[in-house]
Amino acid sequence: MEKLTIKIHVTDRQGEHHHLNVPTDMSMNLMEVIRSYELAEEGMIGICGGMAMCASCHCYITSKHQLKSPSSEEEFMLLDANDVKENSRLSCQIPISIELNNLELIISPFQ
């Protein structure tokens, strides 16, 4: 059986664009994908391990995808984050799924 992959388009903190092929069958979230492709310096993203407790994985969703609403924990963490915008999310709280195909995001400046 063929593994299903999706495309995710990421702009890193230096403004470089990356077009990623991401498997949907590994129970990953966006933060883990960003880390696995080494799109942020070691120790500069996902500091809390994906628990929505640090905002180091703050990103801006720039495509029109309809994502699940943020949890109260995510909303609380975004209150303390820098440069929060209407499209701000914590990438650790967005699980990889087929619905994210062609998602576009920008990694926010480091907190």
LINSULCOR-V557587 format. One record per pair of residues at least 24 apart in sequence whose ideal C-beta (glycine too) atoms are under 7 Angstrom apart, sorted by the first residue. I is the first residue (numbers start at 1). J is the second residue. Records with the same first field share a line. If there is no record, write none. Layout:
# LINSULCOR-V557587
I=J, J
This chain:
# LINSULCOR-V557587
4=98
6=98, 100, 101
7=101, 102
8=33, 100, 103
9=104
10=34, 39, 105, 107
11=106, 107
12=39, 40, 107
13=40, 107, 109, 110
22=96
24=96, 97, 98
28=96
29=91, 92, 93, 94, 95, 96
30=91, 94, 96
31=57, 91, 92
33=96
34=91, 107
39=107
40=107
44=110
46=92
50=92
52=77, 90, 92, 93
53=77
55=80, 81, 90, 111
56=111
57=90, 91, 92
58=88, 90, 108, 111
59=89, 91, 105, 106, 107, 108
60=85, 87, 88, 105, 106, 108
61=87, 89, 105
62=87, 104, 105, 106
63=102, 103, 104
65=100, 103
67=94
81=111
82=109, 111
83=108, 109
